[in-house]
C-alpha cells in the first residue's frame, strides 16, 4: 500500500511517499528556519504563509523523488492535530482537495503518535514500550500499547523542552534553532560549571511531570546563584550545564516510569531526539532497550505521517472530507492515576 503523508503542523513543510508503513520512497522537507531566525522562534503567520507558497511544489517533488504517479497512491494522509492552527489548515485543505481530486481515501494523523511511530519504520520494536517525545512544542512520557493506543504518564506543566532551549539561546544571542546551537556549544563546555536545581512540583500528582520555566529563569536571571566559581563563565560552560539540567530532568522522570511500569523498551521521538547528550545518556543504559529514529526522522516530516497512516488505512479508519484541525488534543493531558 502506497501512501503520501503531509506534515504542516509547525514550520516544516513535509511530504513523503511511503510503502507498506516502512519503505520510504521519498521524504521531502522544506524548512523555514531562515524566515523565523530573525525572531528566534516560529512566527505562526509566517509559517502558514510559507506552507501556502510551498506545499504544491513540495508534493510534486516528493512524487518525483519517489518515481511514482499520483494515480498510483492508495491514500492521502495528513496531520490535523496538534499544532499551529493556521499551519495545520494549509496541510489539511491541500490533503482534502488531493484526496477528492484523486478519488482516494483520506487518513487523519496525530502529530505526536506519528513521532512515536518514526523509530518503528527503522527497527522491529514490540509493544508495549515507553514513548519519550521531546520537541519544541511537546514533552511527553507515555506508555504505548499499539500504534494508536497509549497512556500519557507525564508531560511538562509549562514550557516544552525544545522551547526552553530556544528561549535560553535567544536571551544570550547564541542563534536559532536553540537546540542545535546549545548542543554544539555544550560539546566544548563543562556541565559541572553550574548546578541548576531540579523543579519541585507540589501541586497535584506530578510524579512523571517536568517544568522548564524555573530552569529557564535560573539560566537567564539567577545565574549568579548557581554558578561554580571554580569554572570560567563562558557560553560553552553555560550551554553544557543548561543542557545537562534540561535533559537530566526528563531522564529522572523516565527512570520512575520504568520502575513503576516494568517496561524497559524506550522509544524516543521529536526534534530533541537529535540531541547528542540525550543520545549518549540513554545509549549508556545497558539495562534498557532504547530506540532513536535516524536524524532525518527526528524533526517534523511526512514519512512518519505516511508510515503510521498505513495502519489506519489497513483497518479502514478513514476521515471524512469535513475533517477539522485541532491546536491541542485532550488525550495529551497527563495521566491522573497512580
C-alpha positions in Angstrom: 0.0 0.0 0.0 1.5 3.3 -1.1 0.6 6.4 0.9 1.5 10.1 0.7 2.0 11.8 4.0 1.6 15.6 4.6 3.0 17.4 7.6 2.5 21.1 8.2 1.9 21.3 12.0 4.5 23.9 12.6 7.2 25.4 10.4 8.4 22.4 8.4 6.6 21.7 5.1 7.0 17.9 4.7 5.6 15.5 2.1 6.7 11.9 1.7 5.7 8.7 -0.1 5.9 5.5 2.0 5.1 1.9 1.0 3.5 -0.5 3.5 4.2 1.6 6.5 8.0 1.3 6.4 9.6 1.6 3.0 10.4 5.3 2.4 10.3 6.1 -1.3 10.7 9.9 -0.7 10.8 12.3 2.2 11.0 15.9 1.2 11.1 18.6 3.9 11.2 22.3 3.1 12.5 24.1 6.2 11.5 27.7 7.1 14.4 28.3 9.6 15.8 31.3 7.7 12.5 33.0 7.8 12.0 32.6 11.5 15.6 33.1 12.5 15.3 36.9 12.9 12.6 36.4 15.6 14.5 33.5 17.3 11.3 31.5 17.2 8.4 30.4 15.0 6.0 33.1 13.9 2.7 31.4 13.1 1.6 33.8 10.4 4.9 33.4 8.5 4.7 29.6 8.9 1.2 29.5 7.4 2.1 31.7 4.5 5.1 29.7 3.6 3.1 26.5 3.7 0.7 28.0 1.2 3.5 29.1 -1.1 5.4 25.8 -0.9 3.2 22.8 -0.4 2.3 22.1 -4.0 5.9 22.1 -5.1 7.0 20.0 -2.2 4.3 17.5 -3.1 5.4 17.3 -6.7 9.0 16.9 -5.7 8.1 14.1 -3.3 6.3 12.3 -6.2 9.2 12.9 -8.5 11.8 11.6 -6.0 9.6 8.5 -5.3 9.3 7.9 -9.0 5.5 7.3 -8.8 2.4 8.8 -10.4 -0.2 10.3 -8.1 -2.8 8.0 -9.6 -0.8 5.1 -8.0 -1.3 6.4 -4.5 -3.6 4.3 -2.3 -4.4 7.0 0.3 -3.6 10.6 1.4 -2.6 11.1 5.0 -2.2 14.4 6.8 -1.5 15.7 10.3 -4.6 17.5 11.6 -3.6 17.8 15.3 -2.0 19.2 17.4 -0.1 22.2 16.1 -0.4 25.7 14.9 -4.0 26.1 13.6 -3.1 28.2 10.6 -0.3 25.8 9.5 -2.5 22.8 10.0 -5.3 24.3 7.9 -3.0 24.6 4.9 -1.9 20.9 5.0 -5.4 19.6 5.7 -7.0 21.7 2.9 -4.4 20.5 0.5 -4.8 16.9 1.5 -8.6 17.1 1.3 -8.5 18.6 -2.2 -5.9 16.0 -3.3 -7.9 13.1 -1.9 -11.1 14.4 -3.5 -9.5 15.0 -6.8 -7.8 11.6 -7.0 -10.7 9.7 -5.5 -8.5 8.4 -2.8 -9.4 7.9 0.9 -8.2 10.4 3.5 -6.4 9.5 6.7 -6.1 11.9 9.7 -2.9 11.5 11.7 -2.0 12.7 15.2 1.4 14.5 15.1 2.5 13.1 18.5 1.6 9.5 17.6 3.5 9.9 14.3 6.6 11.0 16.1 6.5 7.9 18.3 6.0 5.7 15.3 9.0 7.1 13.4 11.6 4.7 15.0 9.3 1.7 14.1 10.0 2.5 10.5 13.6 1.5 11.0 13.5 -1.0 13.9 11.4 -4.0 14.8 10.1 -2.9 18.2 7.4 -4.9 20.0 4.7 -3.3 22.1 4.4 -2.2 24.8 7.1 0.4 25.2 7.6 3.7 26.9 7.5 6.6 24.4 9.5 9.7 25.1 8.6 12.6 22.9 10.7 15.8 23.1 10.3 18.7 20.8 9.8 22.4 20.6 6.1 22.1 21.3 5.8 18.9 23.3 7.4 17.0 26.2 5.6 13.6 26.8 6.3 10.3 28.6 3.7 7.8 27.6 3.0 4.1 27.9 2.4 2.9 24.3 0.4 -0.2 23.7 -0.1 0.0 19.9 0.3 2.5 17.1 -3.0 4.1 18.2 -3.2 3.3 21.9 -1.2 4.9 24.6 -1.5 6.4 28.1 0.2 9.7 28.9 2.1 9.3 32.2 3.8 12.7 32.3 4.3 15.9 30.4 5.5 19.5 31.0 3.4 21.8 33.1 4.7 24.8 31.2 7.4 25.1 28.5 8.3 22.2 26.3 11.9 21.0 26.4 12.8 22.3 23.0 11.1 25.6 23.7 13.3 26.1 26.8 16.4 25.6 24.6 15.2 28.2 22.1 14.4 30.8 24.8 17.8 30.5 26.6 19.6 30.6 23.3 17.6 33.7 22.3 18.4 35.5 25.5 22.1 35.0 25.1 22.1 35.7 21.4 23.5 32.3 20.5 21.4 31.8 17.5 18.4 29.8 16.2 17.3 27.0 16.4 18.4 27.0 20.1 18.6 23.2 20.5 21.2 22.9 17.7 23.2 25.8 18.9 23.3 24.8 22.5 24.2 21.2 21.6 27.1 22.5 19.6 28.4 24.9 22.3 27.9 22.3 25.0 30.3 19.9 23.4 33.1 22.3 24.3 31.8 23.1 27.8 31.9 21.7 31.3 28.5 20.7 32.7 29.7 21.0 36.3 30.3 24.7 35.9 26.8 25.4 37.0 24.4 23.4 39.3 20.9 24.1 38.3 18.1 22.9 40.7 15.5 20.3 39.8 12.0 21.7 40.0 9.8 20.7 42.9 6.2 20.1 41.8 3.9 20.1 44.8 0.5 20.6 43.3 -1.5 17.5 42.2 0.1 14.3 41.0 3.3 15.1 39.1 5.4 12.0 39.6 6.4 12.0 35.9 5.9 15.7 35.0 8.5 18.3 34.4 8.7 22.1 34.5 11.1 24.1 32.4 10.1 27.6 33.5 12.2 27.5 36.6 15.3 26.2 34.8 14.9 28.9 32.2 14.6 31.6 34.8 17.6 30.3 36.7 19.7 30.2 33.5 18.7 33.7 32.4 18.0 35.7 35.6 19.6 33.9 38.5 22.9 32.6 37.1 25.0 34.0 40.0 23.2 31.8 42.5 24.1 28.6 40.7 27.5 29.2 39.1 30.5 27.3 40.4 33.3 30.0 40.8 35.9 27.3 40.1 35.0 27.5 36.4 35.1 30.4 33.9 31.8 31.8 32.9 31.8 31.0 29.2 29.0 30.4 26.7 30.2 26.8 26.3 30.1 26.1 30.0 26.7 27.6 30.5 25.3 25.7 27.5 26.8 22.4 28.8 25.3 23.0 32.3 21.9 24.0 30.9 21.7 21.1 28.5 22.6 18.6 31.2 20.0 20.0 33.6 17.3 20.1 30.9 17.8 16.5 29.7 18.6 15.0 33.1 15.2 16.4 34.4 13.3 14.3 31.9 15.6 11.3 32.3 14.8 11.2 36.1 11.1 11.0 35.3 11.7 8.4 32.7 13.6 6.3 35.3 10.5 6.5 37.6 8.2 5.4 34.7 10.5 2.4 34.0 10.4 1.4 37.7 6.7 1.7 38.0 5.6 0.0 34.7 8.4 -2.5 34.5 8.8 -1.6 30.8 12.4 -1.3 29.7 11.9 -0.6 26.0 12.2 3.1 25.3 11.3 4.7 22.0 12.4 8.4 21.6 10.9 10.8 19.0 10.8 14.5 18.2 13.3 17.1 17.3 15.2 16.9 20.6 15.8 13.2 19.9 18.7 14.5 17.8 20.4 15.9 20.9 23.8 14.3 21.4 23.7 14.4 25.2 20.3 12.7 25.3 21.5 10.0 22.8 24.7 9.4 24.8 22.9 9.2 28.1 20.3 6.8 27.0 22.7 4.9 24.9 24.8 4.2 28.0 21.8 2.4 29.7 22.7 -1.2 29.1 19.7 -2.3 31.2 17.2 -0.6 28.8 16.5 -1.2 25.2 16.5 2.3 23.6 15.5 3.2 20.1 16.1 6.5 18.4 15.0 7.5 14.9 17.7 8.4 12.4 18.3 12.2 12.2 16.0 12.8 9.2 13.1 11.3 11.1 13.6 13.3 14.3 12.2 16.6 13.1 8.7 17.0 11.6 8.5 15.0 8.3 5.9 13.4 6.1 7.4 10.0 6.2 6.3 9.3 9.8 2.8 10.5 8.8 2.5 8.2 5.9 4.1 5.4 7.9 1.6 5.4 10.7 -1.3 6.1 8.3 -0.7 2.7 6.7 -2.1 1.0 9.8 -5.2 3.2 9.9 -5.8 2.6 6.2 -5.3 -1.2 6.5 -8.0 -1.2 9.2 -10.3 1.1 7.2 -10.1 4.0 9.6 -10.5 6.9 7.2 -11.5 10.6 7.7 -14.4 12.5 6.1 -13.8 15.5 3.8 -15.1 17.8 6.6 -12.0 16.9 8.6 -11.2 19.8 11.0 -7.9 20.8 12.7 -7.1 21.0 16.5 -4.4 23.0 18.1 -4.4 20.8 21.2 -5.6 17.3 22.0 -7.3 16.3 25.2 -5.6 12.9 25.3 -2.2 14.5 25.9 -3.0 15.8 29.4 -1.0 13.8 31.9 -2.5 10.6 33.3 -4.0 11.3 36.7 -3.9 7.7 38.0 -1.4 6.2 40.5 
